[in-house]
Amino acid sequence: MATANERLMQWLYDARAMEQQVEVMLAMLDRHIQDYPRVVAETERVLGETRKQADVIQDSIERRGGNVSNLNNGQPQAQEQSLSGGFVGTQSVKRAVTKLSACNIIIAAAADAAGDSETRAVCEEILHNEEVMADWLKDYVLASVGQYILGLPSD
């Protein structure tokens, strides 16, 4: 049976892989959103944030004695989803919820079982960033649909 520390490390590896996959998908999304300047700006902001989050998760892994050199960076799956347009629409919301849930799991494991307050702090910051992004997305979608219904130009 896995220990709390082993489970925490696996969740950290998973969280890093998710950040890298989102990074690739956001970078490839550019060609699909050029007609939406607000989305472009938010995507660029989130892309920078995602890169930082992957780095701090990697730092947590390495601080705990892990090695990230052999991890799959999520690029093949991310490329397939970007090419199919899978990131557009509800997929982005699902990814945000998945990442929020993963961070909650890591926070609970780090704080309660493994007692790793540094990883807890990292995950709390990531959780906050993801909540900000989800709020922006919700507000943007609500405004855009309202504009569409009224026949007003979007963005």
C-alpha positions in Angstrom: 0.0 0.0 0.0 1.3 3.4 -0.9 2.3 5.9 1.8 1.0 9.4 2.1 4.3 10.7 0.8 4.2 8.4 -2.2 0.7 9.4 -3.1 1.5 13.1 -2.7 4.5 12.6 -5.1 2.2 10.9 -7.7 -0.3 13.7 -7.4 2.5 16.3 -7.8 3.7 14.4 -10.9 0.1 14.4 -12.3 -0.3 18.1 -11.5 2.9 19.0 -13.3 1.9 16.9 -16.3 -1.5 18.7 -16.4 0.2 22.1 -16.3 2.4 21.1 -19.2 -0.5 19.8 -21.2 -2.4 23.0 -20.7 0.7 25.0 -21.7 0.9 23.2 -25.0 -2.8 23.5 -25.6 -2.9 27.2 -24.8 0.1 27.8 -27.1 -1.6 26.0 -29.9 -4.9 27.6 -29.4 -3.6 30.9 -30.7 -4.7 30.3 -34.3 -8.3 29.6 -33.2 -8.9 32.7 -31.2 -7.4 35.6 -33.2 -10.8 37.2 -33.7 -11.4 37.5 -30.0 -8.9 40.0 -28.5 -10.1 39.6 -24.9 -9.7 35.8 -25.1 -6.2 36.2 -26.7 -5.1 38.5 -23.8 -6.5 36.2 -21.2 -5.0 33.2 -22.9 -1.6 34.8 -22.9 -2.0 35.7 -19.2 -3.0 32.2 -18.3 -0.2 30.7 -20.4 2.4 32.7 -18.4 0.7 31.6 -15.2 0.6 28.0 -16.3 4.4 28.0 -17.0 5.1 29.4 -13.6 2.8 26.9 -12.0 4.6 24.0 -13.7 7.9 25.4 -12.4 6.8 25.6 -8.8 5.3 22.2 -8.9 8.6 20.9 -10.3 10.4 22.7 -7.5 8.1 20.9 -5.0 8.8 17.5 -6.6 12.6 18.1 -6.6 12.5 19.5 -3.0 10.8 16.2 -2.0 13.5 14.2 -3.8 11.6 13.4 -7.0 12.9 13.6 -10.5 10.9 15.1 -13.4 13.3 14.3 -16.2 11.4 11.1 -17.2 7.9 12.5 -17.2 5.7 12.7 -20.3 5.1 16.3 -21.0 1.6 15.8 -22.3 2.4 17.2 -25.8 1.0 14.5 -28.0 -2.4 14.5 -26.4 -2.5 18.3 -26.2 -1.7 18.6 -29.8 -4.5 16.2 -30.8 -7.0 18.1 -28.7 -5.8 21.4 -30.1 -6.1 20.2 -33.7 -9.6 18.9 -33.1 -10.7 22.0 -31.3 -11.2 20.0 -28.1 -10.0 22.8 -25.9 -12.6 25.3 -27.2 -16.0 25.4 -25.4 -16.8 23.2 -22.5 -13.5 21.4 -22.5 -11.7 24.5 -21.0 -14.2 24.5 -18.2 -13.8 20.8 -17.6 -10.0 21.2 -17.5 -10.3 24.1 -15.0 -12.5 22.0 -12.7 -10.2 19.0 -13.0 -7.2 21.1 -12.1 -9.1 22.7 -9.2 -10.0 19.2 -7.9 -6.4 18.0 -8.3 -5.1 20.9 -6.4 -7.6 20.3 -3.6 -6.4 16.7 -3.4 -2.8 17.7 -3.3 -3.5 20.4 -0.6 -5.3 17.9 1.6 -2.6 15.2 1.1 0.2 17.7 1.7 -1.3 19.4 4.8 -3.1 16.5 6.5 -1.2 13.3 5.6 2.3 14.3 4.5 2.6 17.5 6.6 4.3 19.4 3.7 3.4 23.1 4.3 5.5 24.3 1.4 3.6 22.2 -1.1 0.4 23.2 0.5 1.3 26.9 -0.1 2.2 26.2 -3.7 -1.1 24.4 -4.3 -3.1 27.1 -2.6 -1.6 29.7 -4.9 -2.4 27.5 -8.0 -5.9 26.9 -6.7 -6.4 30.7 -6.4 -5.1 31.3 -9.9 -7.4 28.6 -11.3 -10.4 30.1 -9.6 -9.6 33.5 -11.1 -9.4 32.0 -14.5 -12.6 30.1 -14.1 -14.4 33.3 -12.9 -13.1 35.2 -15.9 -14.2 32.4 -18.3 -17.7 32.3 -16.7 -18.1 36.1 -16.9 -16.8 36.2 -20.5 -19.1 33.4 -21.7 -22.1 35.1 -20.0 -21.3 38.4 -21.6 -20.6 36.9 -25.0 -23.8 34.9 -25.1 -25.8 38.0 -24.0 -24.1 40.0 -26.8 -24.9 37.3 -29.3 -28.5 37.0 -28.3 -28.9 40.8 -28.7 -27.1 40.8 -32.0 -24.3 42.9 -30.8 -20.7 42.4 -31.9 -18.7 40.3 -29.5 -15.3 41.0 -27.9 
